[in-house]
Amino acid sequence: MILLFSSGEKETFLSEETDSLVLYDDSSSILSKLRSKGNYTYFLRLVQEDDYWTDQMNGATDLTVFAANDDNWRRFFEKNANRLSPDPWRTAISYDMLTADQKRA
């Protein structure tokens, strides 16, 4: 599993597999690493709204994640505020203003 940060930093996670059982240390999961970085609150919030993605990032061994940090999210929201009607992203000026479809996108 590989985690790519918006800064260009890359971290690889390994797991130990025994038959079909995967032993995984939660303290070294992707979500734990992002929490420890402290600048990925929007990304974490998005992932943790869906149990499937939370499970994937806590235990998958073959997943590459491109994690946008909070600065990237803030710039995204600022750009959306300048969009013209009828652009559907115009109203997505904060995380709480994102629709379910926009979150999936």
Backbone as numpy.savetxt, mean C-alpha at the origin, in Angstrom:
# Nx Ny Nz CAx CAy CAz Cx Cy Cz
9.37 -12.12 -1.95 8.52 -10.97 -1.95 9.42 -9.74 -1.95
9.07 -8.74 -2.74 9.87 -7.53 -2.85 8.98 -6.34 -2.56
9.48 -5.42 -1.76 8.79 -4.17 -1.46 9.61 -3.05 -2.05
9.01 -2.25 -2.94 9.69 -1.12 -3.55 9.10 0.16 -2.99
9.94 0.98 -2.38 9.50 2.24 -1.82 9.59 3.33 -2.88
8.80 4.38 -2.74 8.82 5.46 -3.71 10.18 6.15 -3.76
10.97 6.00 -2.72 12.31 6.59 -2.69 13.30 5.80 -3.55
12.87 4.64 -4.05 13.75 3.80 -4.83 14.38 2.69 -4.00
14.23 2.76 -2.69 14.75 1.74 -1.80 13.99 0.43 -2.03
14.71 -0.69 -1.94 14.09 -1.99 -2.18 14.43 -2.91 -1.01
13.44 -3.68 -0.59 13.66 -4.64 0.49 13.07 -5.98 0.06
13.83 -7.05 0.26 13.39 -8.39 -0.10 13.06 -9.17 1.15
11.96 -9.89 1.13 11.52 -10.70 2.25 11.62 -12.17 1.86
12.08 -12.98 2.76 12.19 -14.41 2.53 11.31 -15.14 3.52
10.83 -16.29 3.12 10.06 -17.12 4.04 10.66 -18.51 4.02
10.36 -19.27 5.04 10.83 -20.65 5.12 9.64 -21.55 4.83
9.76 -22.37 3.79 8.66 -23.25 3.41 8.95 -24.68 3.81
7.97 -25.35 4.40 8.06 -26.75 4.76 6.83 -27.44 4.20
7.01 -28.30 3.19 5.89 -28.89 2.45 5.01 -27.75 1.94
3.73 -27.70 2.34 2.87 -26.61 1.89 2.66 -25.58 2.99
3.36 -25.73 4.09 3.23 -24.80 5.21 4.28 -23.70 5.07
3.86 -22.47 5.15 4.79 -21.34 5.08 4.89 -20.74 6.46
6.09 -20.72 7.02 6.32 -20.11 8.32 6.75 -18.67 8.07
6.04 -17.73 8.67 6.31 -16.32 8.38 6.36 -15.53 9.67
7.33 -14.72 9.79 7.52 -13.88 10.98 6.79 -12.56 10.77
5.71 -12.34 11.53 4.91 -11.13 11.36 5.71 -9.85 11.57
6.73 -9.90 12.38 7.52 -8.69 12.63 8.30 -8.25 11.39
8.47 -9.14 10.42 9.19 -8.76 9.21 8.27 -8.70 7.99
6.95 -8.62 8.21 6.01 -8.55 7.10 6.11 -7.19 6.41
5.57 -7.13 5.22 5.55 -5.86 4.48 4.83 -4.78 5.28
3.69 -5.13 5.85 2.93 -4.12 6.60 3.71 -3.62 7.81
4.42 -4.52 8.49 5.24 -4.10 9.64 6.35 -3.16 9.19
6.98 -3.47 8.07 8.05 -2.61 7.55 7.51 -1.24 7.19
6.35 -1.19 6.55 5.76 0.10 6.18 5.38 0.90 7.42
4.83 0.22 8.44 4.50 0.92 9.69 5.76 1.52 10.32
6.85 0.76 10.30 8.08 1.24 10.93 8.68 2.43 10.18
8.43 2.52 8.88 8.93 3.66 8.10 8.20 4.94 8.49
6.93 4.83 8.87 6.18 5.96 9.38 5.61 6.92 8.36
5.88 6.75 7.07 5.40 7.69 6.07 4.53 6.99 5.03
3.81 5.96 5.46 2.97 5.18 4.54 1.56 4.99 5.09
1.06 5.97 5.83 -0.23 5.81 6.50 -1.39 5.67 5.52
-1.39 6.42 4.42 -2.48 6.30 3.44 -2.46 4.92 2.78
-1.28 4.48 2.38 -1.15 3.17 1.74 -1.59 2.07 2.70
-1.15 2.13 3.95 -1.54 1.14 4.94 -3.05 1.15 5.17
-3.60 2.31 5.23 -5.04 2.44 5.44 -5.81 1.79 4.29
-5.36 2.03 3.08 -6.00 1.45 1.90 -5.93 -0.07 1.93
-4.75 -0.60 2.19 -4.56 -2.06 2.23 -5.37 -2.69 3.34
-5.39 -2.08 4.50 -6.04 -2.68 5.66 -7.56 -2.61 5.61
-8.11 -1.93 4.62 -9.57 -1.94 4.44 -10.04 -3.23 3.80
-9.11 -4.02 3.29 -9.45 -5.26 2.59 -8.66 -6.41 3.20
-9.36 -7.35 3.84 -8.69 -8.48 4.50 -7.82 -9.29 3.54
-8.25 -9.40 2.29 -7.47 -10.16 1.31 -6.08 -9.57 1.16
-5.99 -8.25 0.96 -4.68 -7.61 0.76 -3.87 -7.58 2.04
-4.53 -7.43 3.17 -3.82 -7.49 4.45 -3.16 -8.86 4.61
-3.90 -9.92 4.33 -3.35 -11.27 4.42 -2.20 -11.47 3.44
-2.37 -10.98 2.22 -1.34 -11.13 1.20 -0.03 -10.46 1.64
-0.13 -9.28 2.18 1.08 -8.54 2.54 1.69 -9.01 3.84
0.93 -9.76 4.60 1.49 -10.32 5.83 2.14 -11.68 5.61
1.85 -12.35 4.49 2.37 -13.70 4.37 2.81 -14.17 3.01
2.56 -13.43 1.94 2.93 -13.89 0.61 4.44 -13.87 0.42
4.91 -14.77 -0.43 6.35 -14.83 -0.70 6.68 -14.44 -2.14
5.69 -14.23 -2.97 5.95 -13.94 -4.38 5.20 -12.68 -4.83
5.28 -11.65 -4.06 4.52 -10.43 -4.31 5.46 -9.24 -4.39
5.26 -8.41 -5.41 6.01 -7.15 -5.51 5.04 -6.02 -5.24
5.38 -5.13 -4.34 4.50 -4.03 -3.94 5.19 -2.70 -4.23
4.49 -1.82 -4.93 4.96 -0.47 -5.16 4.18 0.42 -4.19
4.81 0.78 -3.11 4.13 1.51 -2.04 4.37 3.01 -2.18
3.29 3.77 -2.35 3.39 5.22 -2.41 3.41 5.76 -0.99
4.34 6.68 -0.72 4.41 7.25 0.63 3.40 8.39 0.77
3.28 8.92 1.97 2.29 9.95 2.25 2.51 11.22 1.43
3.76 11.56 1.14 4.03 12.74 0.32 3.44 12.57 -1.08
3.58 11.38 -1.65 2.99 11.11 -2.96 1.47 11.21 -2.92
0.86 10.68 -1.87 -0.60 10.77 -1.73 -1.04 12.23 -1.62
-0.32 13.03 -0.84 -0.70 14.44 -0.69 -0.63 15.18 -2.03
0.42 14.92 -2.81 0.52 15.54 -4.13 -0.62 15.08 -5.04
-0.98 13.81 -4.95 -2.11 13.26 -5.71 -3.40 14.01 -5.37
-3.66 14.19 -4.07 -4.88 14.90 -3.66 -4.85 16.36 -4.10
-3.69 17.01 -4.03 -3.57 18.40 -4.47 -3.85 18.54 -5.97
-3.33 17.63 -6.77 -3.57 17.67 -8.21 -5.04 17.45 -8.52
-5.67 16.56 -7.78 -7.10 16.30 -8.01 -7.94 17.55 -7.76
-7.54 18.35 -6.80 -8.30 19.57 -6.47 -8.30 20.55 -7.65
-7.32 20.45 -8.53 -7.21 21.37 -9.67 -7.83 20.83 -10.96
-8.39 19.62 -10.89 -9.03 19.04 -12.07 -10.36 19.73 -12.35
-10.74 19.74 -13.60 -11.99 20.38 -14.00 -13.14 19.38 -14.03
-14.34 19.90 -13.84 -15.53 19.07 -13.96 -15.66 18.65 -15.42
-16.08 17.50 -15.78 -16.68 16.42 -15.02 -15.69 15.32 -14.63
-14.43 15.60 -14.52 -13.43 14.60 -14.16 -13.81 13.97 -12.82
-14.00 12.63 -12.76 -14.44 11.98 -11.52 -13.41 12.05 -10.40
-12.15 12.32 -10.72 -11.11 12.40 -9.69 -11.09 13.78 -9.01
-11.82 14.74 -9.56 -11.82 16.11 -9.03 -12.25 16.17 -7.57
-13.14 15.28 -7.17 -13.64 15.32 -5.78 -12.76 14.51 -4.82
-11.77 13.79 -5.34 -10.90 12.97 -4.49 -9.75 13.82 -3.97
-10.07 14.70 -3.04 -9.06 15.64 -2.53 -8.54 15.24 -1.15
-9.02 14.12 -0.62 -8.51 13.56 0.63 -8.84 12.06 0.62
-8.19 11.33 1.48 -8.45 9.89 1.52 -9.92 9.60 1.78
-10.53 10.35 2.68 -11.93 10.13 3.03 -12.89 10.45 1.88
-12.42 11.20 0.90 -13.26 11.55 -0.25 -13.16 10.53 -1.39
-12.26 9.55 -1.28 -12.15 8.53 -2.31 -13.35 7.60 -2.28
-13.88 7.29 -3.45 -14.97 6.33 -3.53 -14.39 4.91 -3.47
-15.27 3.95 -3.29 -14.82 2.55 -3.26 -14.17 2.17 -4.59
-14.74 2.62 -5.71 -14.16 2.34 -7.03 -12.79 2.99 -7.19
-12.63 4.21 -6.70 -11.34 4.88 -6.79 -10.29 4.17 -5.95
-10.68 3.66 -4.81 -9.74 2.90 -3.98 -9.30 1.63 -4.69
-10.22 0.97 -5.37 -9.85 -0.25 -6.10 -8.91 0.06 -7.27
-9.11 1.22 -7.87 -8.26 1.61 -9.01 -6.85 1.87 -8.53
